[in-house]
Amino acid sequence: MPSRCHAAGRDGIRRTPPAGPAARPARHRTSLHPGAWWLWALALGTAATRTTNPLLLALLITVSAYVVATRRPHAPWARSYGAFLKLALVVLLVRLAFAVVLGSPVPGTQVLLALPEVPLPSWAQGIRLGGEVTAEALTFAFYDALRLAALLVCVGAANALANPSRLLKSLPGALYELGVAVVVALTFAPHLIADVRRLRAARRLRGRPDRGVRGLLQVGLPVLEGALERSVALAAAMDARGYGRTAEVPPAVRRTTAALTLGGLLGVCAGTYGLLTAEGGAYGLPVLLAGLAAALAGLWLGGRRTLRTRYRPDRWDARAWLVSASGAAVAALLALAASRDPAALHPGVVPLVAPELPLWPAAAVLIGLLPAFVTPAPVAPHPRKEPT
């Protein structure tokens, strides 16, 4: 009896402490800003584009995989990392297949196999089908494909670590409507897949065919009907929340916003081109920085037209600075190593030599492991208890 009186209130109603809402603010405060994860992952991807050394690229993939394995949250959207790994493997295999079938411009002397060559007309000069496959050509294709695969893996790490809904809240006001469209499009496909699986399971339980053209036609109509109902419900919910309202701004502000945004994007493109070419090294970085500043100013002015509020906005704290700085350090050090010792970061294929692991660039890549130690560990979901 005393324990029951202790658990009950003055009105005699038994109450339990709220576990969900009371625990959410503390968990929200311990989570990392999603923009920091994207900056870290994009910086690692930038570092991957500065080298073709397979040992450094494998180290970059390992670093991103370790951070994902230790800091990936327990959420459905965090399971996309495996899909990016499979996509990277497919890219690697397709690039090697193209090198075997279509040949490579890289000359080689170590012939691995000779395929029958198909004669092509004169207007298809530079393209061949079949012929000799050399070790130099395959090695060059493998290095090039592994660089793209590492970039895809880094993007997959950002998708697995950053919450898309929280990232949408952190977007500037000018990009909010575009971000909503992207998030809705990304969440539409999983719902379709879930509906198809549910309907196929229901047809199997009823003893009806769920495969072939007939099964596909009979499952497709309910799936499309459910997608249409979901779209109508989403549109009604967004309209009830005032989505799409804009504020009145002077025409001069609109023209200034358009000019800054367009000029900033052109500056970013010109600066990026200057950084990627040897002739534009002098003007590439200043033009890129000026373009970024103009584009950010245009986005800030464009956000004045969007009426929106933020509930519990994410804070950019010291851990977010450390995570983004670790990725930026990896990209900067790899770019410095590529300019000072290009032979170590780009091993030669003609003549074919074994790649070596440069020490201080490898140590620079290991800086990317910092998020695994400074960010909070993912919180395991609590099992739901049935009411008694």
C-alpha positions in Angstrom: 0.0 0.0 0.0 2.7 2.6 0.8 4.4 1.9 -2.5 1.2 2.4 -4.4 0.6 5.7 -2.6 4.1 6.8 -3.4 3.6 6.1 -7.1 0.1 7.7 -7.3 -0.7 11.4 -7.3 -3.0 13.3 -5.0 -6.0 12.6 -7.2 -5.3 8.8 -6.9 -4.3 8.5 -10.5 -1.1 6.4 -11.1 1.4 8.4 -13.1 4.7 7.4 -14.8 7.5 9.8 -15.6 7.5 10.8 -19.3 10.3 9.0 -20.9 10.1 10.3 -24.4 9.8 14.1 -24.4 11.9 14.5 -21.2 14.8 12.6 -22.7 14.6 14.2 -26.1 16.2 17.6 -25.3 19.2 16.1 -23.7 19.7 13.7 -26.6 19.2 16.6 -29.1 21.9 18.7 -27.3 24.4 15.8 -27.5 24.0 15.3 -31.2 26.3 16.8 -33.8 25.3 19.4 -36.3 24.6 17.6 -39.6 26.4 20.2 -41.6 29.7 19.3 -39.9 29.3 15.7 -41.1 28.8 16.8 -44.6 31.8 19.2 -44.5 34.0 16.4 -43.1 32.9 13.9 -45.7 33.2 16.3 -48.6 36.7 17.3 -47.4 37.7 13.6 -47.4 36.2 13.3 -50.9 38.3 16.3 -52.0 41.4 14.6 -50.6 40.6 11.5 -52.6 40.5 13.5 -55.8 44.1 14.7 -55.2 45.7 11.3 -55.4 45.6 8.0 -57.4 47.8 6.1 -55.0 45.7 3.0 -54.2 47.1 2.7 -50.7 46.1 6.2 -49.7 42.7 5.8 -51.3 42.2 2.5 -49.4 43.2 4.3 -46.2 40.7 7.1 -46.9 37.9 4.5 -47.4 39.0 2.7 -44.2 38.9 6.0 -42.2 35.4 6.9 -43.4 34.2 3.3 -42.8 35.5 3.3 -39.2 33.8 6.6 -38.4 30.5 5.3 -39.9 30.8 2.0 -38.0 31.3 3.8 -34.6 29.1 6.9 -35.0 26.2 5.8 -37.3 22.9 6.3 -35.5 20.3 3.6 -35.2 17.9 5.0 -37.8 16.5 3.7 -41.1 18.2 6.4 -43.2 21.6 5.5 -41.7 21.5 2.1 -43.6 22.4 3.7 -46.9 26.1 3.3 -46.4 26.0 -0.3 -47.7 24.3 0.8 -50.9 27.1 3.3 -51.5 29.7 0.6 -51.0 28.0 -1.6 -53.6 27.7 1.4 -56.0 31.5 2.0 -55.6 32.2 -1.6 -56.3 30.0 -1.5 -59.4 31.8 1.6 -60.6 35.2 -0.1 -60.1 34.1 -3.2 -62.1 32.5 -1.3 -64.9 35.6 0.9 -65.4 37.8 -2.2 -65.6 35.4 -3.9 -68.0 35.5 -0.8 -70.2 39.3 -0.9 -70.2 39.2 -4.5 -71.3 36.6 -4.2 -74.0 37.2 -0.7 -75.3 41.0 -0.5 -74.7 42.9 2.4 -73.1 45.0 5.3 -74.4 47.8 4.3 -72.1 50.5 2.4 -74.0 51.8 -0.8 -72.5 54.2 -3.6 -73.2 53.1 -6.3 -70.7 50.2 -8.0 -72.5 47.9 -10.0 -70.3 45.5 -11.4 -72.9 44.6 -10.7 -76.6 40.9 -10.4 -77.5 39.7 -10.6 -81.1 39.5 -7.0 -82.4 36.4 -5.8 -84.2 37.2 -3.5 -87.2 35.5 -0.1 -87.0 34.9 2.5 -89.7 37.2 5.4 -90.3 35.0 7.9 -88.5 35.5 6.0 -85.2 39.2 6.7 -84.9 40.5 6.4 -81.4 38.0 3.7 -80.4 38.6 0.0 -80.6 36.7 -3.1 -79.6 38.9 -5.9 -78.3 42.6 -6.2 -79.0 45.5 -6.6 -76.6 44.9 -5.9 -72.9 48.0 -4.7 -71.1 48.8 -4.6 -67.4 49.6 -0.9 -67.7 46.1 -0.1 -69.1 44.3 -2.2 -66.4 46.4 -0.6 -63.6 45.6 2.9 -64.9 41.9 2.1 -65.1 42.0 0.6 -61.6 43.6 3.7 -60.1 41.2 6.0 -61.8 38.1 4.0 -60.8 39.3 3.6 -57.2 39.5 7.4 -56.9 35.9 7.7 -58.0 34.9 4.9 -55.7 36.5 6.6 -52.7 34.6 9.8 -53.5 31.3 7.8 -53.6 32.1 6.1 -50.2 32.8 9.5 -48.6 29.4 10.8 -49.8 27.8 7.7 -48.5 29.4 8.3 -45.1 27.7 11.8 -45.0 24.4 10.2 -45.9 24.7 7.7 -43.1 25.8 10.1 -40.4 23.8 13.3 -41.1 20.1 13.3 -40.3 18.3 14.6 -43.5 15.4 16.2 -41.6 17.8 18.1 -39.3 20.0 19.1 -42.3 16.8 20.5 -43.9 16.2 22.7 -40.8 19.8 24.0 -41.1 19.5 25.1 -44.7 19.4 28.8 -45.5 15.9 30.2 -46.1 16.5 30.7 -49.8 17.1 26.9 -50.2 14.4 25.7 -47.9 11.8 24.9 -50.5 14.4 23.1 -52.7 15.5 21.1 -49.7 11.9 20.1 -48.8 11.5 18.9 -52.4 14.7 16.8 -52.2 13.8 15.3 -48.9 10.3 14.4 -50.0 11.7 12.8 -53.2 14.3 10.8 -51.2 11.7 9.5 -48.8 9.2 8.7 -51.6 11.1 5.6 -52.9 11.4 3.8 -49.5 7.6 4.1 -49.0 7.0 2.6 -52.5 9.3 -0.3 -51.7 7.6 -0.9 -48.4 4.2 -0.8 -50.1 5.3 -3.3 -52.7 6.7 -5.7 -50.1 3.5 -5.4 -48.0 1.2 -6.1 -50.9 3.2 -9.0 -52.2 3.2 -10.6 -48.8 -0.5 -10.2 -48.6 -1.0 -11.8 -52.0 1.2 -14.7 -51.0 -0.9 -15.3 -47.8 -4.0 -15.4 -50.0 -2.5 -17.9 -52.4 -2.4 -15.4 -55.3 0.6 -15.0 -57.7 3.0 -12.1 -56.8 5.5 -12.6 -59.6 5.5 -12.1 -63.3 3.6 -9.5 -65.4 0.2 -10.4 -63.9 1.4 -10.0 -60.3 3.1 -6.8 -61.1 0.0 -5.3 -62.7 -2.2 -6.3 -59.8 0.3 -4.9 -57.2 1.0 -1.7 -59.1 -2.5 -0.2 -59.0 -2.7 -0.3 -55.1 0.8 1.0 -54.8 0.0 4.0 -57.1 -3.2 4.6 -55.2 -1.4 4.7 -51.9 1.3 7.0 -53.3 -1.4 9.4 -54.5 -3.2 9.4 -51.2 0.1 10.0 -49.4 0.9 12.9 -51.8 -2.5 14.5 -51.2 -2.1 14.2 -47.4 1.3 15.6 -47.5 0.1 18.6 -49.6 -2.7 19.2 -47.2 -0.4 19.1 -44.2 2.1 21.5 -45.9 -0.6 23.9 -46.8 -2.0 23.9 -43.3 1.4 24.8 -42.0 1.7 27.7 -44.3 4.3 26.2 -46.6 5.2 28.4 -49.6 4.3 31.8 -48.1 6.7 34.6 -49.0 7.3 38.0 -47.6 7.2 41.3 -49.6 10.6 42.6 -50.4 11.5 45.6 -52.6 12.3 45.0 -56.3 15.9 46.3 -55.8 16.5 43.6 -53.2 15.2 40.9 -55.6 17.5 42.1 -58.4 20.5 42.4 -56.1 19.8 38.8 -54.8 19.6 37.4 -58.4 22.8 39.3 -59.4 24.8 38.1 -56.4 23.7 34.5 -56.6 24.3 34.2 -60.4 27.6 36.1 -60.2 28.7 34.0 -57.2 27.9 30.7 -58.9 29.9 31.8 -62.0 32.8 32.8 -59.8 32.7 29.5 -58.1 32.8 27.7 -61.5 35.6 29.9 -62.8 37.6 29.5 -59.5 37.2 25.8 -59.5 38.4 25.6 -63.1 41.4 27.7 -62.2 42.3 25.4 -59.3 42.1 22.3 -61.5 44.3 23.7 -64.3 47.9 24.5 -64.1 47.5 27.9 -65.9 44.8 29.2 -63.5 46.7 28.6 -60.3 47.2 32.4 -59.8 43.6 33.5 -60.1 41.8 30.3 -59.1 41.7 30.7 -55.3 40.8 34.5 -55.2 38.0 34.0 -57.7 36.7 31.0 -55.9 36.6 32.9 -52.5 35.0 35.9 -54.1 32.3 33.7 -55.8 31.6 31.9 -52.5 31.2 35.3 -50.7 28.8 36.6 -53.4 26.8 33.4 -53.4 26.4 33.4 -49.6 25.4 37.0 -49.7 22.8 36.2 -52.3 21.4 33.3 -50.3 21.2 35.5 -47.2 19.2 38.1 -49.0 17.0 35.5 -50.7 16.2 34.0 -47.2 14.4 37.3 -46.3 11.5 36.2 -48.6 10.9 33.0 -46.8 8.8 33.0 -43.6 9.9 30.1 -41.5 10.7 29.4 -37.9 13.0 26.8 -36.3 12.1 24.6 -33.4 15.2 23.7 -31.3 17.8 24.7 -34.0 21.0 22.8 -34.1 24.0 24.6 -32.6 27.4 24.8 -34.2 29.5 23.9 -31.2 33.2 23.2 -30.6 32.8 19.5 -31.7 31.3 20.6 -35.0 34.3 22.9 -35.5 36.7 20.0 -34.7 34.9 17.6 -37.1 34.9 20.0 -40.0 38.5 21.1 -39.3 39.7 17.5 -39.3 38.3 16.9 -42.8 39.7 20.3 -44.0 43.1 19.4 -42.6 43.1 16.1 -44.5 42.2 17.9 -47.8 44.7 20.7 -47.3 47.6 18.3 -46.4 46.8 16.0 -49.4 46.7 19.0 -51.7 50.1 20.1 -50.3 51.6 16.7 -50.7 50.3 16.5 -54.3 52.1 19.7 -55.2 55.4 18.9 -53.4 55.7 15.2 -54.1 53.5 14.3 -57.1 55.3 11.0 -57.8 54.3 9.6 -54.3 50.6 10.5 -54.7 50.4 9.6 -58.4 52.4 6.3 -58.9 53.4 5.8 -62.5 52.0 3.1 -64.7 54.4 3.5 -67.7 56.7 1.9 -66.7 54.7 -0.1 -64.2 55.9 0.3 -60.6 54.6 -0.9 -57.3 52.9 1.9 -55.3 54.5 3.0 -52.0 52.7 4.4 -49.0 54.1 7.9 -48.2 54.4 8.4 -44.5 53.3 11.9 -43.8 50.4 11.9 -46.3 49.2 8.7 -44.6 49.5 10.3 -41.2 47.5 13.3 -42.6 44.7 10.9 -43.7 44.5 9.5 -40.1 43.5 13.0 -38.9 40.1 12.1 -40.4 39.6 9.6 -37.5 39.1 12.5 -35.0 35.2 12.5 -35.3 35.2 8.9 -33.9 36.6 10.2 -30.6 35.2 13.7 -30.2 31.5 13.1 -31.2 28.9 11.4 -28.9 28.2 7.7 -29.4 24.8 6.8 -31.0 22.0 6.2 -28.6 20.4 2.8 -28.8 16.7 2.8 -29.3 14.7 1.9 -26.1 12.4 -1.1 -26.5 8.8 -0.1 -26.4 6.8 -1.5 -23.5 3.2 -2.5 -23.8 0.9 -0.7 -21.5 -0.4 -2.8 -18.6 
